Amino acid sequence: MLFMGTTTNNEQPGTEILGLVLEELTQEQKSTNQTIADLVTAVNSLGNKVDAFKNELEKPKSISVVADTKSIQHSIQKGITDIKIMLGSQPKNIIRKFQILLFPEQDAKLFYKIVFGRWFLMIVIALFILNVYNWSIHYTDTQKEIKLQQLENDRIRRAWTYMYLNNSKKVKATMEKAYLKSE
């Protein structure tokens, strides 16, 4: 297989075969086109000859010998009809059509069954995963803030304890008043 212009050693024989098949199809298409062109020129040539023959029939020359041309006209008409049939039965060019459809052209029931059966479930699962992810991010951020607040509170408590233990009774009394007022 060939993806984005890259090949591997395992894919090389496949691309060679694909190249050979494409080359063979191209040659076959060229020969078909040549055959069609030859048939068109033959039909045109026969058409010109028929027109010339009809002109000669419309303006007959005085000939003492009278020939029956109905069988010739019939055979020529049959030949032209056969050529038209052969041209009509030639393989037509394949036209590839690429399009994006919002709604299906056929099998609408199957389409909606797939869309609302599978895709709807996938969307619900994706939304659930997105909400779980957002909740986990919010939860971890909240936990970090709580830890930072606890660290700050522990630091304030140690400073308070240090000041309380290392100061005089007057400072201790002031600290106790401030503590009671803060409640």
Secondary structure, DSSP 8 states (H G I E B T S, - for coil): --BTTB--TTTHHHHHHHHHHHHHHHHHHHHHHHHHHHHHHHHHHHHHHHHHHHHHHHS----SS----HHHHHHHHHHHHHHHHHHHTS-----------SS-SS-HHHHHHHIIIIIHHHHHHHHHHHHHHHHHHHHHHHHHHHHHHHHHHHHHHHHHHHHHHSS-HHHHHHHHHHHHHH-
